[in-house]
Amino acid sequence: MFRPQTYYLILCLITTLVLPFVFPLWKDAAGKPFYFMAEMVYVILLGLSNTLTFLSILSHTKRQQQFVMGRLNIILNLILLGLFVYRTLTASGETAISEKGVGMFLPIFSIVFLVLANKAIKKDEDLVKSVDRLR
């Protein structure tokens, strides 16, 4: 019914849209969970990532545009992952080691799905180009 990249993009959308509300990014020394909504930067970056993924799903007829949006989304998720890592490494005033939650690794899952989607888009593009050569 759908092309493979659509399924990968839907999984990426679920990863960045639903799961951050379920899984905390980390727990502090007192055991209190820290969700992404506590920082406005995380909310903005996740919102941009969701928007790019959704627009990429909607632009299924424009493979080149879909590929570019996937790459931008990968860069955005790498920035988000870097901010998460920076935040956990420089937690202010923390003497005990905090426990990292599953939410910390959601950008990694999102990046994996985006890379798989981009590979499928590239495969489709190569197939269309090879058919055009035969005409």
Residue pairs with C-beta under 8 A, 6 or more apart in sequence:
3 60
3 120
3 124
4 116
4 117
4 120
5 66
5 116
5 117
5 118
5 120
5 121
5 124
6 57
6 60
8 113
8 114
8 116
8 117
8 120
9 53
9 56
9 57
9 70
9 113
9 114
9 117
10 57
11 113
12 53
12 73
12 110
12 113
12 114
12 117
13 50
13 53
13 54
13 57
15 106
15 109
15 110
15 113
16 46
16 49
16 50
16 53
16 77
16 106
16 107
16 110
17 50
19 102
19 103
19 106
20 35
20 36
20 46
20 103
20 106
21 35
22 103
23 101
23 102
23 103
23 106
24 33
24 34
24 35
24 101
24 102
24 103
25 34
25 35
25 36
25 42
25 84
25 87
25 100
25 101
25 103
25 104
26 33
26 34
26 88
26 98
26 99
26 100
26 101
26 103
26 104
27 33
27 34
27 98
27 99
27 100
27 101
28 34
28 91
28 94
28 98
29 94
29 95
29 96
29 97
29 98
31 99
33 101
34 101
35 103
36 42
36 43
36 46
36 103
37 43
39 87
41 83
42 80
42 83
42 84
45 76
45 79
45 80
45 83
46 80
48 76
49 73
49 76
49 77
49 80
49 110
52 69
52 72
52 73
52 76
53 73
53 114
55 69
56 66
56 69
56 70
56 73
56 117
59 65
59 66
59 69
60 66
63 121
63 124
63 125
63 128
64 125
66 121
67 118
67 121
67 122
67 125
70 114
70 117
70 118
70 121
71 118
73 110
73 114
74 111
74 114
74 115
74 118
77 107
77 110
77 111
77 114
78 107
78 111
80 107
81 107
81 108
81 111
84 104
84 107
88 98
88 100
88 104
91 98
